[in-house]
Amino acid sequence: MEEEARGPAGDLWSPAGRPGPICSCPSSPLLGQVQGVPLIASSYHAGALGLVLGHPFDTVKVRLQTQTTYRGIFDCVVKTYRHESLLGFFKGMSFPIASIAVVNSVLFGVYSNTLLALTATSHRERRAQPPSYAHVFLAGCTGGFMQVYCLAPFDLIKVRLQNQTEPRARPGSPPPRYRGPVHCAVSICQEEGPRGLFRGAWALMLRDTPTLGIYFVTYEWLCRQSTPEGQSPSSASVLVAGGFAGILSWAVATPLDVIKSRMQMAGLKHRVYRGVLDCMASSVRQEGLGVFFRGLTINSARAFPVNAVIFLSYEYLLRWWG
């Protein structure tokens, strides 16, 4: 989600995984009665866990989407390991880890308050009267739309750092273009202007707005189907619902995820796309329709375990906070 928060967040983020929604299954601890610091802390730790688990997959995915030097997933993994060691798979992870609390707070806060406004019921009343799927979808879309403003600069820096294929520094070897996330942010502002930090934001918004709606609805539906009335969802239900929600949302998100990554890298390559449609047309013209599905296999492979772990850890952390 990403996940971030599904991350398609995350991915809570996006794009390594996304965070689990405030589930409205009856008697669930994710109904939204836990607010403030516990909610932020729980979403941060759950999102961070999913991010660390999924970031190596995300690095491979980003490189497949933006570079043409790899013949496939295995070739990308082998070349990355040979030239950059295991650390190469974790390039660009520091900024997402640092920003995940802010991004998740926006996503969860907007989702919860939008659902409250649409249903006109309190969190306590919502336990007895779960919201409709239409309301869950609209709340998820609104949360996805609003989080883009926080996520876009961090996601851009992550993608730029992930695409640095230079090996670890050795005496006499040329240094990488960016020495770290802060240097990357400063360089982008100097070379492309402050607006450069939001390169690809339109594609990110088009990716996350409907995808997070689908993500929340899928999780909600699977939770309700597998949970007896009046009971909390079991660990198995949470794992399965979270995993399949991640797979479905990333299947929908992948085409625009490819476009988003390419637009983010365009500034570095001094290539100017006139917009999302121009990037799509240019990519299809040069590489065919298959370009939209680059990274789909690895997105799906990482989506189930990452989102399952995010949902389960998020729920247990909320229960622990009480």
C-alpha positions as CSV (number, residue, x, y, z in Angstrom):
1,M,0.0,0.0,0.0
2,E,3.2,1.0,2.6
3,E,3.3,1.4,5.6
4,E,3.4,2.0,5.6
5,A,1.7,2.8,7.2
6,R,0.8,-0.1,4.1
7,G,3.2,0.9,3.1
8,P,1.4,-0.4,-0.9
9,A,2.3,1.6,2.7
10,G,4.5,1.2,2.8
11,D,5.2,1.4,1.0
12,L,3.6,2.6,5.4
13,W,4.9,3.5,2.8
14,S,4.5,3.1,0.6
15,P,5.8,1.7,-0.7
16,A,8.0,-1.4,2.2
17,G,4.6,-1.7,3.7
18,R,1.7,0.3,5.0
19,P,0.2,0.5,8.5
20,G,-2.9,-1.3,9.4
21,P,-6.1,0.7,9.6
22,I,-8.2,1.3,12.7
23,C,-10.3,-1.8,12.3
24,S,-14.0,-1.5,13.1
25,C,-14.6,-5.2,13.8
26,P,-16.7,-5.4,17.0
27,S,-14.7,-5.5,20.2
28,S,-11.5,-5.0,18.2
29,P,-8.7,-3.0,20.0
30,L,-8.2,-1.1,16.7
31,L,-11.5,0.6,16.8
32,G,-9.8,3.9,17.6
33,Q,-10.4,4.1,21.3
34,V,-6.6,4.2,21.8
35,Q,-5.5,7.7,20.8
36,G,-2.7,10.2,21.1
37,V,0.8,9.0,22.2
38,P,-0.2,5.3,22.3
39,L,-1.6,5.4,18.8
40,I,1.5,7.2,17.4
41,A,3.9,5.0,19.2
42,S,2.1,1.8,18.1
43,S,1.9,2.9,14.5
44,Y,5.6,3.9,14.5
45,H,6.9,0.7,15.9
46,A,4.7,-1.5,13.8
47,G,5.6,0.6,10.7
48,A,9.3,0.5,11.5
49,L,9.2,-3.2,11.9
50,G,7.5,-3.6,8.5
51,L,9.9,-1.1,6.9
52,V,13.1,-3.0,8.1
53,L,11.6,-6.3,6.9
54,G,10.5,-5.0,3.5
55,H,13.2,-2.4,2.6
56,P,15.6,-4.8,0.8
57,F,12.7,-6.0,-1.4
58,D,11.8,-2.3,-2.0
59,T,15.3,-1.5,-3.1
60,V,15.3,-4.3,-5.7
61,K,11.8,-3.2,-6.9
62,V,12.9,0.5,-7.3
63,R,16.0,-0.5,-9.3
64,L,14.0,-2.8,-11.6
65,Q,11.5,0.0,-12.2
66,T,14.0,2.8,-12.9
67,Q,17.0,1.0,-14.5
68,T,17.4,-1.2,-17.5
69,T,20.6,-2.9,-16.6
70,Y,19.0,-5.9,-14.8
71,R,17.5,-9.0,-16.5
72,G,15.2,-9.7,-13.5
73,I,14.9,-10.0,-9.8
74,F,17.6,-12.6,-9.3
75,D,20.1,-10.7,-11.5
76,C,19.4,-7.5,-9.5
77,V,19.8,-9.2,-6.2
78,V,23.1,-10.9,-7.2
79,K,24.6,-7.7,-8.7
80,T,23.6,-5.6,-5.7
81,Y,25.2,-8.1,-3.3
82,R,28.4,-8.5,-5.3
83,H,29.0,-4.8,-5.8
84,E,27.5,-3.3,-2.6
85,S,27.3,-6.1,0.0
86,L,24.2,-6.6,2.1
87,L,24.3,-2.9,3.0
88,G,23.3,-2.1,-0.6
89,F,19.8,-3.4,0.1
90,F,19.3,-1.0,2.9
91,K,20.3,2.2,1.1
92,G,17.8,5.1,1.7
93,M,16.2,3.5,4.8
94,S,17.1,6.1,7.4
95,F,14.7,8.9,6.2
96,P,11.7,6.6,6.1
97,I,12.5,5.3,9.6
98,A,12.8,8.9,10.9
99,S,9.6,10.1,9.1
100,I,7.3,7.2,9.7
101,A,5.8,8.6,12.9
102,V,4.8,11.8,11.1
103,V,3.4,10.1,8.0
104,N,1.5,7.5,10.0
105,S,0.1,10.1,12.4
106,V,-1.4,12.0,9.4
107,L,-2.7,8.8,7.8
108,F,-4.3,7.4,11.0
109,G,-5.6,10.7,12.2
110,V,-7.2,11.7,8.9
111,Y,-8.6,8.2,8.4
112,S,-10.1,8.0,11.9
113,N,-11.6,11.6,11.9
114,T,-13.0,11.2,8.3
115,L,-14.7,7.9,9.4
116,L,-16.1,9.7,12.4
117,A,-17.4,12.5,10.3
118,L,-19.0,10.2,7.7
119,T,-20.7,7.9,10.2
120,A,-21.6,10.6,12.8
121,T,-21.0,8.0,15.5
122,S,-18.6,7.8,18.4
123,H,-15.9,5.2,18.5
124,R,-17.8,3.4,21.3
125,E,-21.0,3.3,19.2
126,R,-19.0,2.2,16.1
127,R,-18.3,-1.1,17.9
128,A,-22.0,-2.0,17.7
129,Q,-22.5,-0.4,14.3
130,P,-19.5,-1.0,12.1
131,P,-19.2,1.6,9.3
132,S,-20.2,0.7,5.7
133,Y,-17.5,-0.3,3.3
134,A,-18.2,2.8,1.3
135,H,-17.3,4.9,4.3
136,V,-14.2,2.9,5.0
137,F,-13.1,3.3,1.4
138,L,-13.7,7.1,1.4
139,A,-11.9,7.5,4.7
140,G,-8.9,5.5,3.4
141,C,-8.8,7.5,0.2
142,T,-8.8,10.7,2.2
143,G,-6.0,9.5,4.5
144,G,-4.0,8.4,1.4
145,F,-4.5,11.8,-0.2
146,M,-3.5,13.8,2.8
147,Q,-0.4,11.8,3.7
148,V,1.2,12.5,0.3
149,Y,2.1,16.0,1.4
150,C,4.2,14.5,4.2
151,L,5.4,11.4,2.3
152,A,6.5,12.9,-1.0
153,P,9.9,14.5,0.0
154,F,11.0,11.5,2.1
155,D,10.0,9.0,-0.6
156,L,11.9,11.0,-3.3
157,I,15.1,11.0,-1.2
158,K,14.7,7.3,-0.5
159,V,14.4,6.5,-4.2
160,R,17.4,8.6,-5.1
161,L,19.6,6.9,-2.5
162,Q,18.3,3.4,-3.4
163,N,19.4,4.0,-7.0
164,Q,23.0,4.8,-6.0
165,T,24.8,1.6,-7.1
166,E,28.3,2.6,-6.1
167,P,30.1,0.0,-3.9
168,R,31.3,0.8,-0.4
169,A,33.9,3.6,-0.3
170,R,37.4,2.5,-1.1
171,P,40.6,4.5,-1.3
172,G,40.7,6.2,-4.7
173,S,37.2,5.2,-5.7
174,P,34.8,8.0,-6.8
175,P,32.3,9.1,-4.1
176,P,28.6,8.6,-4.6
177,R,26.6,11.6,-5.8
178,Y,24.8,11.8,-2.4
179,R,26.6,11.3,0.8
180,G,23.4,10.7,2.8
181,P,19.8,11.8,3.1
182,V,20.5,15.3,4.3
183,H,23.1,15.9,1.6
184,C,20.6,14.5,-0.9
185,A,17.9,16.9,0.3
186,V,20.2,19.9,0.2
187,S,21.5,18.9,-3.3
188,I,18.0,18.6,-4.7
189,C,17.0,22.0,-3.4
190,Q,20.2,23.6,-4.8
191,E,20.0,21.9,-8.3
192,E,16.2,21.6,-8.8
193,G,14.8,24.1,-6.4
194,P,12.5,23.3,-3.4
195,R,9.8,22.1,-5.8
196,G,12.2,19.3,-6.7
197,L,11.5,17.6,-3.4
198,F,8.0,17.1,-4.6
199,R,8.9,15.6,-8.0
200,G,6.6,12.7,-8.7
201,A,4.1,13.8,-6.0
202,W,1.1,13.7,-8.5
203,A,1.9,10.1,-9.4
204,L,2.2,9.3,-5.7
205,M,-1.1,10.9,-5.0
206,L,-2.8,9.0,-7.8
207,R,-1.2,5.8,-6.5
208,D,-2.0,6.1,-2.8
209,T,-5.5,7.7,-2.9
210,P,-7.5,4.8,-4.3
211,T,-5.0,2.2,-3.2
212,L,-5.3,3.0,0.5
213,G,-9.1,2.9,0.2
214,I,-8.9,-0.6,-1.3
215,Y,-6.3,-1.5,1.3
216,F,-8.6,-0.6,4.3
217,V,-11.7,-2.1,2.7
218,T,-9.9,-5.4,2.0
219,Y,-8.6,-5.7,5.5
220,E,-12.0,-4.7,7.0
221,W,-13.9,-7.2,4.9
222,L,-11.6,-10.1,5.6
223,C,-11.6,-9.3,9.3
224,R,-15.4,-9.2,9.5
225,Q,-15.7,-12.4,7.5
226,S,-13.4,-14.4,9.8
227,T,-14.4,-12.9,13.2
228,P,-17.5,-14.1,15.1
229,E,-19.8,-11.2,16.1
230,G,-18.8,-9.5,19.3
231,Q,-15.3,-10.9,19.3
232,S,-11.8,-9.5,18.5
233,P,-10.1,-10.9,15.4
234,S,-7.7,-13.7,16.1
235,S,-4.0,-13.5,15.3
236,A,-4.5,-15.8,12.3
237,S,-7.3,-13.6,11.0
238,V,-5.2,-10.5,11.4
239,L,-2.2,-12.1,9.6
240,V,-4.3,-13.3,6.7
241,A,-6.4,-10.1,6.3
242,G,-3.3,-7.9,6.5
243,G,-1.3,-10.0,4.1
244,F,-4.0,-10.2,1.4
245,A,-4.8,-6.5,1.8
246,G,-1.2,-5.8,1.1
247,I,-1.1,-8.0,-2.0
248,L,-4.3,-6.6,-3.5
249,S,-3.4,-3.0,-2.9
250,W,0.1,-3.4,-4.4
251,A,-1.3,-5.2,-7.4
252,V,-3.4,-2.1,-8.1
253,A,-0.6,0.4,-7.2
254,T,2.3,-1.1,-9.2
255,P,1.6,0.7,-12.6
256,L,1.6,4.1,-11.0
257,D,4.4,3.1,-8.6
258,V,6.6,2.6,-11.7
259,I,5.6,6.1,-13.1
260,K,6.2,7.7,-9.7
261,S,9.7,6.2,-9.4
262,R,10.6,7.3,-12.9
263,M,9.4,10.8,-12.4
264,Q,11.4,11.0,-9.2
265,M,14.6,10.0,-11.0
266,A,14.0,12.2,-14.0
267,G,15.6,15.3,-12.3
268,L,18.8,13.3,-11.6
269,K,19.0,12.2,-15.2
270,H,18.2,15.8,-16.4
271,R,15.1,14.4,-18.2
272,V,11.9,16.4,-18.0
273,Y,8.5,14.7,-18.2
274,R,5.6,17.1,-18.8
275,G,3.5,15.2,-16.4
276,V,2.2,11.8,-15.5
277,L,0.6,11.1,-18.9
278,D,3.8,12.1,-20.7
279,C,5.9,9.7,-18.5
280,M,3.4,6.9,-19.2
281,A,3.4,7.5,-22.9
282,S,7.2,7.8,-23.1
283,S,7.7,4.6,-21.1
284,V,5.2,2.6,-23.2
285,R,6.7,3.9,-26.4
286,Q,10.2,2.8,-25.4
287,E,9.5,-0.4,-23.4
288,G,6.0,-1.6,-24.2
289,L,3.0,-2.1,-21.9
290,G,5.0,-4.5,-19.7
291,V,6.8,-1.6,-18.2
292,F,3.8,-0.9,-16.0
293,F,4.2,-4.3,-14.2
294,R,7.9,-4.0,-13.4
295,G,8.3,-4.9,-9.8
296,L,4.9,-6.5,-9.5
297,T,6.3,-9.9,-8.6
298,I,8.5,-8.7,-5.8
299,N,5.8,-6.3,-4.6
300,S,3.4,-9.2,-4.2
301,A,6.1,-11.4,-2.6
302,R,6.9,-8.9,0.1
303,A,3.4,-7.6,0.5
304,F,1.9,-10.6,2.4
305,P,4.6,-11.1,5.1
306,V,5.3,-7.4,5.6
307,N,1.7,-6.3,5.9
308,A,0.8,-9.4,8.0
309,V,3.6,-8.5,10.5
310,I,2.6,-4.9,10.5
311,F,-1.0,-5.6,11.3
312,L,-0.3,-8.1,13.9
313,S,2.4,-6.1,15.7
314,Y,0.2,-3.0,15.5
315,E,-2.7,-4.7,17.1
316,Y,-0.6,-6.2,19.9
317,L,1.1,-2.9,20.6
318,L,-2.3,-1.2,20.9
319,R,-3.5,-3.9,23.3
320,W,-0.3,-3.5,25.3
321,W,-0.8,0.2,25.5
322,G,-4.3,-0.5,26.6
